[in-house]
Amino acid sequence: MAKKGNRLVVLLECEKCKARNYSTVINRVNQREKKLKVKKHCKQCKSHTMHNMVKI
Ligand SMILES: [Zn+2]
C-alpha cells in the first residue's frame, strides 16, 4: 500500500513576471533535493520562460 503524504502539490512560477501558470504534483521522496526548474510557456510573457517550483 502506498503511503500518504509523499505527494506534494507545487506551483510553477514564471521567473520573469512571477505569474503562477501551472500546478503539478511532485513526489517528495524522489525530489527532495534542490528546487526544480522547468521551461514552460508563459501567457503573460508570451514566450517560453523558466518556471520555478513554489510550494503552496
Ligand atoms: Zn512570465
N, CA, C, O and the ligand as a Tripos MOL2 file, in Angstrom:
@<TRIPOS>MOLECULE
protein
  225   223    57     0     0
PROTEIN
NO_CHARGES

@<TRIPOS>ATOM
      1 N           0.8350   -1.2010    0.0000 N.3       1 MET1
      2 CA          0.0000    0.0000    0.0000 C.3       1 MET1
      3 C           0.8740    1.2560    0.0000 C.2       1 MET1
      4 O           1.8380    1.3530    0.7580 O.2       1 MET1
      5 N           0.5300    2.1910   -0.8400 N.am      2 ALA2
      6 CA          1.3220    3.4170   -0.9380 C.3       2 ALA2
      7 C           1.0500    4.3140    0.2610 C.2       2 ALA2
      8 O          -0.0860    4.4670    0.7110 O.2       2 ALA2
      9 N           2.1090    4.8890    0.7500 N.am      3 LYS3
     10 CA          1.9710    5.7920    1.8870 C.3       3 LYS3
     11 C           1.3860    7.1330    1.4560 C.2       3 LYS3
     12 O           1.6710    7.6320    0.3670 O.2       3 LYS3
     13 N           0.5850    7.6890    2.3100 N.am      4 LYS4
     14 CA          0.0550    9.0170    2.0120 C.3       4 LYS4
     15 C           1.0700   10.0740    2.4450 C.2       4 LYS4
     16 O           1.9460    9.8180    3.2710 O.2       4 LYS4
     17 N           0.9300   11.2630    1.8660 N.am      5 GLY5
     18 CA          1.7380   12.3920    2.3140 C.3       5 GLY5
     19 C           3.0330   12.5820    1.5740 C.2       5 GLY5
     20 O           3.7720   13.5210    1.8690 O.2       5 GLY5
     21 N           3.3340   11.7260    0.6210 N.am      6 ASN6
     22 CA          4.5650   11.9120   -0.1400 C.3       6 ASN6
     23 C           4.3550   12.7470   -1.3920 C.2       6 ASN6
     24 O           5.3100   13.2250   -2.0030 O.2       6 ASN6
     25 N           3.1120   12.9130   -1.7570 N.am      7 ARG7
     26 CA          2.8470   13.7200   -2.9440 C.3       7 ARG7
     27 C           2.6120   15.1620   -2.5370 C.2       7 ARG7
     28 O           1.8440   15.4580   -1.6210 O.2       7 ARG7
     29 N           3.2920   16.0440   -3.2410 N.am      8 LEU8
     30 CA          3.2820   17.4520   -2.8790 C.3       8 LEU8
     31 C           2.8310   18.2660   -4.0900 C.2       8 LEU8
     32 O           3.3980   18.1440   -5.1760 O.2       8 LEU8
     33 N           1.8060   19.0960   -3.8930 N.am      9 VAL9
     34 CA          1.3470   19.9410   -4.9860 C.3       9 VAL9
     35 C           2.1720   21.2140   -5.0020 C.2       9 VAL9
     36 O           2.2790   21.9020   -3.9870 O.2       9 VAL9
     37 N           2.7480   21.5240   -6.1380 N.am     10 VAL10
     38 CA          3.5440   22.7410   -6.2590 C.3      10 VAL10
     39 C           3.0230   23.5760   -7.4190 C.2      10 VAL10
     40 O           2.3530   23.0740   -8.3210 O.2      10 VAL10
     41 N           3.3470   24.8540   -7.3690 N.am     11 LEU11
     42 CA          3.0120   25.7450   -8.4680 C.3      11 LEU11
     43 C           4.2680   26.0360   -9.2640 C.2      11 LEU11
     44 O           5.3730   26.0570   -8.7230 O.2      11 LEU11
     45 N           4.0890   26.2560  -10.5320 N.am     12 LEU12
     46 CA          5.2170   26.6420  -11.3710 C.3      12 LEU12
     47 C           5.1040   28.1340  -11.6590 C.2      12 LEU12
     48 O           4.1680   28.5970  -12.3100 O.2      12 LEU12
     49 N           6.0870   28.8680  -11.1520 N.am     13 GLU13
     50 CA          6.0520   30.3210  -11.2110 C.3      13 GLU13
     51 C           7.0470   30.8400  -12.2310 C.2      13 GLU13
     52 O           8.2210   30.4690  -12.2250 O.2      13 GLU13
     53 N           6.5600   31.7000  -13.1030 N.am     14 CYS14
     54 CA          7.4150   32.2760  -14.1410 C.3      14 CYS14
     55 C           8.5310   33.0980  -13.4970 C.2      14 CYS14
     56 O           8.2850   33.9070  -12.6030 O.2      14 CYS14
     57 N           9.7550   32.8780  -13.9640 N.am     15 GLU15
     58 CA         10.9110   33.5610  -13.3970 C.3      15 GLU15
     59 C          10.8990   35.0510  -13.7210 C.2      15 GLU15
     60 O          11.4130   35.8650  -12.9540 O.2      15 GLU15
     61 N          10.3130   35.3990  -14.8510 N.am     16 LYS16
     62 CA         10.3340   36.8040  -15.2800 C.3      16 LYS16
     63 C           9.2100   37.6190  -14.6490 C.2      16 LYS16
     64 O           9.4630   38.6410  -14.0120 O.2      16 LYS16
     65 N           7.9690   37.1670  -14.8260 N.am     17 CYS17
     66 CA          6.8490   38.0040  -14.3860 C.3      17 CYS17
     67 C           6.1900   37.4830  -13.1110 C.2      17 CYS17
     68 O           5.2590   38.1020  -12.5970 O.2      17 CYS17
     69 N           6.6690   36.3460  -12.5980 N.am     18 LYS18
     70 CA          6.1710   35.7610  -11.3520 C.3      18 LYS18
     71 C           4.7290   35.2910  -11.4320 C.2      18 LYS18
     72 O           4.0930   35.0710  -10.4000 O.2      18 LYS18
     73 N           4.2090   35.1340  -12.6280 N.am     19 ALA19
     74 CA          2.8660   34.5900  -12.7760 C.3      19 ALA19
     75 C           2.8950   33.0960  -12.5020 C.2      19 ALA19
     76 O           3.8000   32.3880  -12.9450 O.2      19 ALA19
     77 N           1.9020   32.6280  -11.7730 N.am     20 ARG20
     78 CA          1.8520   31.1970  -11.4590 C.3      20 ARG20
     79 C           0.9720   30.5050  -12.4890 C.2      20 ARG20
     80 O          -0.2540   30.4890  -12.3820 O.2      20 ARG20
     81 N           1.6170   29.9500  -13.4630 N.am     21 ASN21
     82 CA          0.9020   29.4710  -14.6370 C.3      21 ASN21
     83 C           0.4920   28.0180  -14.5570 C.2      21 ASN21
     84 O          -0.4880   27.6200  -15.1860 O.2      21 ASN21
     85 N           1.2070   27.2280  -13.8100 N.am     22 TYR22
     86 CA          0.9350   25.7930  -13.8000 C.3      22 TYR22
     87 C           0.9780   25.2570  -12.3770 C.2      22 TYR22
     88 O           1.6020   25.8360  -11.4890 O.2      22 TYR22
     89 N           0.3070   24.1510  -12.1940 N.am     23 SER23
     90 CA          0.4690   23.4260  -10.9410 C.3      23 SER23
     91 C           0.7730   21.9850  -11.2830 C.2      23 SER23
     92 O           0.2950   21.4610  -12.2900 O.2      23 SER23
     93 N           1.5550   21.3560  -10.4570 N.am     24 THR24
     94 CA          1.9270   19.9760  -10.7130 C.3      24 THR24
     95 C           2.1070   19.2480   -9.3870 C.2      24 THR24
     96 O           2.2030   19.8710   -8.3300 O.2      24 THR24
     97 N           2.1510   17.9490   -9.4560 N.am     25 VAL25
     98 CA          2.3460   17.1410   -8.2570 C.3      25 VAL25
     99 C           3.7100   16.4850   -8.3360 C.2      25 VAL25
    100 O           4.0360   15.8200   -9.3190 O.2      25 VAL25
    101 N           4.4990   16.6740   -7.2990 N.am     26 ILE26
    102 CA          5.8080   16.0240   -7.2630 C.3      26 ILE26
    103 C           5.8260   15.0050   -6.1320 C.2      26 ILE26
    104 O           5.0230   15.0710   -5.2010 O.2      26 ILE26
    105 N           6.7400   14.0800   -6.2280 N.am     27 ASN27
    106 CA          6.9350   13.0950   -5.1770 C.3      27 ASN27
    107 C           8.0380   13.5950   -4.2590 C.2      27 ASN27
    108 O           9.1880   13.7310   -4.6770 O.2      27 ASN27
    109 N           7.6920   13.8640   -3.0230 N.am     28 ARG28
    110 CA          8.6520   14.4530   -2.0850 C.3      28 ARG28
    111 C           9.8580   13.5320   -1.8540 C.2      28 ARG28
    112 O          10.9790   14.0020   -1.6620 O.2      28 ARG28
    113 N           9.6190   12.2600   -1.8750 N.am     29 VAL29
    114 CA         10.7080   11.3210   -1.6200 C.3      29 VAL29
    115 C          11.7350   11.3420   -2.7430 C.2      29 VAL29
    116 O          12.9430   11.3060   -2.5080 O.2      29 VAL29
    117 N          11.2210   11.4010   -3.9780 N.am     30 ASN30
    118 CA         12.1310   11.3600   -5.1190 C.3      30 ASN30
    119 C          12.7620   12.7010   -5.4270 C.2      30 ASN30
    120 O          13.8530   12.7640   -5.9920 O.2      30 ASN30
    121 N          12.0750   13.7850   -5.0540 N.am     31 GLN31
    122 CA         12.5590   15.1070   -5.4490 C.3      31 GLN31
    123 C          12.7890   15.9790   -4.2270 C.2      31 GLN31
    124 O          12.2450   17.0780   -4.1240 O.2      31 GLN31
    125 N          13.5860   15.4870   -3.3150 N.am     32 ARG32
    126 CA         13.7850   16.2380   -2.0840 C.3      32 ARG32
    127 C          14.9170   17.2510   -2.2280 C.2      32 ARG32
    128 O          15.0160   18.1800   -1.4260 O.2      32 ARG32
    129 N          15.7650   17.0890   -3.2310 N.am     33 GLU33
    130 CA         16.9120   17.9940   -3.3790 C.3      33 GLU33
    131 C          16.5020   19.4130   -3.7540 C.2      33 GLU33
    132 O          15.4470   19.9070   -3.3560 O.2      33 GLU33
    133 N          17.3540   20.0370   -4.5170 N.am     34 LYS34
    134 CA         17.1700   21.4240   -4.9320 C.3      34 LYS34
    135 C          15.8710   21.6600   -5.6770 C.2      34 LYS34
    136 O          15.2160   20.7290   -6.1460 O.2      34 LYS34
    137 N          15.5260   22.9130   -5.7700 N.am     35 LYS35
    138 CA         14.3210   23.3100   -6.4820 C.3      35 LYS35
    139 C          14.4610   22.9920   -7.9610 C.2      35 LYS35
    140 O          15.5120   23.1840   -8.5710 O.2      35 LYS35
    141 N          13.3880   22.5090   -8.4980 N.am     36 LEU36
    142 CA         13.4060   22.1760   -9.9140 C.3      36 LEU36
    143 C          12.9790   23.3750  -10.7460 C.2      36 LEU36
    144 O          12.1710   24.2060  -10.3290 O.2      36 LEU36
    145 N          13.5510   23.4260  -11.9270 N.am     37 LYS37
    146 CA         13.1530   24.4660  -12.8670 C.3      37 LYS37
    147 C          12.6840   23.7940  -14.1500 C.2      37 LYS37
    148 O          13.2880   22.8340  -14.6280 O.2      37 LYS37
    149 N          11.6200   24.3100  -14.6790 N.am     38 VAL38
    150 CA         11.0730   23.7400  -15.9000 C.3      38 VAL38
    151 C          10.8450   24.8580  -16.9070 C.2      38 VAL38
    152 O          10.4730   25.9750  -16.5490 O.2      38 VAL38
    153 N          11.0740   24.5360  -18.1590 N.am     39 LYS39
    154 CA         10.7960   25.5290  -19.1850 C.3      39 LYS39
    155 C           9.3570   25.3490  -19.6550 C.2      39 LYS39
    156 O           8.9670   24.2940  -20.1560 O.2      39 LYS39
    157 N           8.5780   26.4260  -19.4740 N.am     40 LYS40
    158 CA          7.1530   26.3710  -19.8070 C.3      40 LYS40
    159 C           6.7650   27.6440  -20.5390 C.2      40 LYS40
    160 O           7.4650   28.6560  -20.5030 O.2      40 LYS40
    161 N           5.6280   27.5530  -21.1990 N.am     41 HIS41
    162 CA          5.1350   28.7480  -21.8860 C.3      41 HIS41
    163 C           4.3730   29.6280  -20.9130 C.2      41 HIS41
    164 O           3.4980   29.1600  -20.1840 O.2      41 HIS41
    165 N           4.7140   30.9010  -20.9090 N.am     42 CYS42
    166 CA          4.0420   31.8650  -20.0430 C.3      42 CYS42
    167 C           3.1190   32.7280  -20.8870 C.2      42 CYS42
    168 O           3.5300   33.2990  -21.8970 O.2      42 CYS42
    169 N           1.8660   32.8130  -20.4580 N.am     43 LYS43
    170 CA          0.8910   33.6110  -21.2050 C.3      43 LYS43
    171 C           1.2440   35.0870  -21.1720 C.2      43 LYS43
    172 O           1.0970   35.8040  -22.1620 O.2      43 LYS43
    173 N           1.7110   35.5240  -20.0140 N.am     44 GLN44
    174 CA          1.9890   36.9510  -19.8610 C.3      44 GLN44
    175 C           3.2190   37.3820  -20.6440 C.2      44 GLN44
    176 O           3.2340   38.4480  -21.2590 O.2      44 GLN44
    177 N           4.2410   36.5530  -20.6160 N.am     45 CYS45
    178 CA          5.4580   36.8750  -21.3600 C.3      45 CYS45
    179 C           5.3150   36.4940  -22.8320 C.2      45 CYS45
    180 O           6.0930   36.9400  -23.6750 O.2      45 CYS45
    181 N           4.3350   35.6820  -23.1260 N.am     46 LYS46
    182 CA          4.0840   35.2040  -24.4890 C.3      46 LYS46
    183 C           5.2990   34.5110  -25.0780 C.2      46 LYS46
    184 O           5.5540   34.5860  -26.2800 O.2      46 LYS46
    185 N           6.0400   33.8400  -24.2180 N.am     47 SER47
    186 CA          7.1840   33.0740  -24.6960 C.3      47 SER47
    187 C           7.5140   32.0040  -23.6720 C.2      47 SER47
    188 O           6.9290   31.9550  -22.5910 O.2      47 SER47
    189 N           8.4530   31.1540  -24.0270 N.am     48 HIS48
    190 CA          8.8710   30.1280  -23.0950 C.3      48 HIS48
    191 C           9.8730   30.7180  -22.1070 C.2      48 HIS48
    192 O          10.8710   31.3230  -22.4990 O.2      48 HIS48
    193 N           9.5910   30.5340  -20.8360 N.am     49 THR49
    194 CA         10.4730   31.0390  -19.8000 C.3      49 THR49
    195 C          10.7340   29.9320  -18.7940 C.2      49 THR49
    196 O          10.0660   28.8980  -18.8010 O.2      49 THR49
    197 N          11.7090   30.1600  -17.9310 N.am     50 MET50
    198 CA         11.9650   29.2040  -16.8670 C.3      50 MET50
    199 C          10.9390   29.4000  -15.7570 C.2      50 MET50
    200 O          10.6380   30.5270  -15.3640 O.2      50 MET50
    201 N          10.4180   28.3050  -15.2680 N.am     51 HIS51
    202 CA          9.4470   28.3570  -14.1760 C.3      51 HIS51
    203 C          10.0300   27.6460  -12.9590 C.2      51 HIS51
    204 O          10.5230   26.5220  -13.0550 O.2      51 HIS51
    205 N           9.9650   28.3110  -11.8320 N.am     52 ASN52
    206 CA         10.4230   27.7120  -10.5770 C.3      52 ASN52
    207 C           9.2650   27.0420   -9.8610 C.2      52 ASN52
    208 O           8.1170   27.4750   -9.9670 O.2      52 ASN52
    209 N           9.5750   25.9980   -9.1440 N.am     53 MET53
    210 CA          8.5510   25.3480   -8.3390 C.3      53 MET53
    211 C           8.3720   26.0910   -7.0290 C.2      53 MET53
    212 O           9.3400   26.4140   -6.3390 O.2      53 MET53
    213 N           7.1030   26.3590   -6.6950 N.am     54 VAL54
    214 CA          6.7870   27.0440   -5.4540 C.3      54 VAL54
    215 C           5.8270   26.1830   -4.6580 C.2      54 VAL54
    216 O           4.8310   25.6850   -5.1850 O.2      54 VAL54
    217 N           6.1380   26.0160   -3.3910 N.am     55 LYS55
    218 CA          5.2380   25.2580   -2.5270 C.3      55 LYS55
    219 C           4.0260   26.0910   -2.1770 C.2      55 LYS55
    220 O           4.1180   27.3060   -1.9980 O.2      55 LYS55
    221 N           2.9070   25.4360   -2.0820 N.am     56 ILE56
    222 CA          1.6690   26.1450   -1.7360 C.3      56 ILE56
    223 C           1.5410   26.2370   -0.2180 C.2      56 ILE56
    224 O           0.5680   26.7970    0.2870 O.2      56 ILE56
    225 ZN          6.0740   35.2700  -17.4280 Zn       57 ZN57
@<TRIPOS>BOND
     1     1     2 1
     2     2     3 1
     3     3     4 2
     4     3     5 am
     5     5     6 1
     6     6     7 1
     7     7     8 2
     8     7     9 am
     9     9    10 1
    10    10    11 1
    11    11    12 2
    12    11    13 am
    13    13    14 1
    14    14    15 1
    15    15    16 2
    16    15    17 am
    17    17    18 1
    18    18    19 1
    19    19    20 2
    20    19    21 am
    21    21    22 1
    22    22    23 1
    23    23    24 2
    24    23    25 am
    25    25    26 1
    26    26    27 1
    27    27    28 2
    28    27    29 am
    29    29    30 1
    30    30    31 1
    31    31    32 2
    32    31    33 am
    33    33    34 1
    34    34    35 1
    35    35    36 2
    36    35    37 am
    37    37    38 1
    38    38    39 1
    39    39    40 2
    40    39    41 am
    41    41    42 1
    42    42    43 1
    43    43    44 2
    44    43    45 am
    45    45    46 1
    46    46    47 1
    47    47    48 2
    48    47    49 am
    49    49    50 1
    50    50    51 1
    51    51    52 2
    52    51    53 am
    53    53    54 1
    54    54    55 1
    55    55    56 2
    56    55    57 am
    57    57    58 1
    58    58    59 1
    59    59    60 2
    60    59    61 am
    61    61    62 1
    62    62    63 1
    63    63    64 2
    64    63    65 am
    65    65    66 1
    66    66    67 1
    67    67    68 2
    68    67    69 am
    69    69    70 1
    70    70    71 1
    71    71    72 2
    72    71    73 am
    73    73    74 1
    74    74    75 1
    75    75    76 2
    76    75    77 am
    77    77    78 1
    78    78    79 1
    79    79    80 2
    80    79    81 am
    81    81    82 1
    82    82    83 1
    83    83    84 2
    84    83    85 am
    85    85    86 1
    86    86    87 1
    87    87    88 2
    88    87    89 am
    89    89    90 1
    90    90    91 1
    91    91    92 2
    92    91    93 am
    93    93    94 1
    94    94    95 1
    95    95    96 2
    96    95    97 am
    97    97    98 1
    98    98    99 1
    99    99   100 2
   100    99   101 am
   101   101   102 1
   102   102   103 1
   103   103   104 2
   104   103   105 am
   105   105   106 1
   106   106   107 1
   107   107   108 2
   108   107   109 am
   109   109   110 1
   110   110   111 1
   111   111   112 2
   112   111   113 am
   113   113   114 1
   114   114   115 1
   115   115   116 2
   116   115   117 am
   117   117   118 1
   118   118   119 1
   119   119   120 2
   120   119   121 am
   121   121   122 1
   122   122   123 1
   123   123   124 2
   124   123   125 am
   125   125   126 1
   126   126   127 1
   127   127   128 2
   128   127   129 am
   129   129   130 1
   130   130   131 1
   131   131   132 2
   132   131   133 am
   133   133   134 1
   134   134   135 1
   135   135   136 2
   136   135   137 am
   137   137   138 1
   138   138   139 1
   139   139   140 2
   140   139   141 am
   141   141   142 1
   142   142   143 1
   143   143   144 2
   144   143   145 am
   145   145   146 1
   146   146   147 1
   147   147   148 2
   148   147   149 am
   149   149   150 1
   150   150   151 1
   151   151   152 2
   152   151   153 am
   153   153   154 1
   154   154   155 1
   155   155   156 2
   156   155   157 am
   157   157   158 1
   158   158   159 1
   159   159   160 2
   160   159   161 am
   161   161   162 1
   162   162   163 1
   163   163   164 2
   164   163   165 am
   165   165   166 1
   166   166   167 1
   167   167   168 2
   168   167   169 am
   169   169   170 1
   170   170   171 1
   171   171   172 2
   172   171   173 am
   173   173   174 1
   174   174   175 1
   175   175   176 2
   176   175   177 am
   177   177   178 1
   178   178   179 1
   179   179   180 2
   180   179   181 am
   181   181   182 1
   182   182   183 1
   183   183   184 2
   184   183   185 am
   185   185   186 1
   186   186   187 1
   187   187   188 2
   188   187   189 am
   189   189   190 1
   190   190   191 1
   191   191   192 2
   192   191   193 am
   193   193   194 1
   194   194   195 1
   195   195   196 2
   196   195   197 am
   197   197   198 1
   198   198   199 1
   199   199   200 2
   200   199   201 am
   201   201   202 1
   202   202   203 1
   203   203   204 2
   204   203   205 am
   205   205   206 1
   206   206   207 1
   207   207   208 2
   208   207   209 am
   209   209   210 1
   210   210   211 1
   211   211   212 2
   212   211   213 am
   213   213   214 1
   214   214   215 1
   215   215   216 2
   216   215   217 am
   217   217   218 1
   218   218   219 1
   219   219   220 2
   220   219   221 am
   221   221   222 1
   222   222   223 1
   223   223   224 2
@<TRIPOS>SUBSTRUCTURE
     1 MET1         2 RESIDUE 1 A MET
     2 ALA2         6 RESIDUE 1 A ALA
     3 LYS3        10 RESIDUE 1 A LYS
     4 LYS4        14 RESIDUE 1 A LYS
     5 GLY5        18 RESIDUE 1 A GLY
     6 ASN6        22 RESIDUE 1 A ASN
     7 ARG7        26 RESIDUE 1 A ARG
     8 LEU8        30 RESIDUE 1 A LEU
     9 VAL9        34 RESIDUE 1 A VAL
    10 VAL10       38 RESIDUE 1 A VAL
    11 LEU11       42 RESIDUE 1 A LEU
    12 LEU12       46 RESIDUE 1 A LEU
    13 GLU13       50 RESIDUE 1 A GLU
    14 CYS14       54 RESIDUE 1 A CYS
    15 GLU15       58 RESIDUE 1 A GLU
    16 LYS16       62 RESIDUE 1 A LYS
    17 CYS17       66 RESIDUE 1 A CYS
    18 LYS18       70 RESIDUE 1 A LYS
    19 ALA19       74 RESIDUE 1 A ALA
    20 ARG20       78 RESIDUE 1 A ARG
    21 ASN21       82 RESIDUE 1 A ASN
    22 TYR22       86 RESIDUE 1 A TYR
    23 SER23       90 RESIDUE 1 A SER
    24 THR24       94 RESIDUE 1 A THR
    25 VAL25       98 RESIDUE 1 A VAL
    26 ILE26      102 RESIDUE 1 A ILE
    27 ASN27      106 RESIDUE 1 A ASN
    28 ARG28      110 RESIDUE 1 A ARG
    29 VAL29      114 RESIDUE 1 A VAL
    30 ASN30      118 RESIDUE 1 A ASN
    31 GLN31      122 RESIDUE 1 A GLN
    32 ARG32      126 RESIDUE 1 A ARG
    33 GLU33      130 RESIDUE 1 A GLU
    34 LYS34      134 RESIDUE 1 A LYS
    35 LYS35      138 RESIDUE 1 A LYS
    36 LEU36      142 RESIDUE 1 A LEU
    37 LYS37      146 RESIDUE 1 A LYS
    38 VAL38      150 RESIDUE 1 A VAL
    39 LYS39      154 RESIDUE 1 A LYS
    40 LYS40      158 RESIDUE 1 A LYS
    41 HIS41      162 RESIDUE 1 A HIS
    42 CYS42      166 RESIDUE 1 A CYS
    43 LYS43      170 RESIDUE 1 A LYS
    44 GLN44      174 RESIDUE 1 A GLN
    45 CYS45      178 RESIDUE 1 A CYS
    46 LYS46      182 RESIDUE 1 A LYS
    47 SER47      186 RESIDUE 1 A SER
    48 HIS48      190 RESIDUE 1 A HIS
    49 THR49      194 RESIDUE 1 A THR
    50 MET50      198 RESIDUE 1 A MET
    51 HIS51      202 RESIDUE 1 A HIS
    52 ASN52      206 RESIDUE 1 A ASN
    53 MET53      210 RESIDUE 1 A MET
    54 VAL54      214 RESIDUE 1 A VAL
    55 LYS55      218 RESIDUE 1 A LYS
    56 ILE56      222 RESIDUE 1 A ILE
    57 ZN57       225 GROUP 0 **** ****
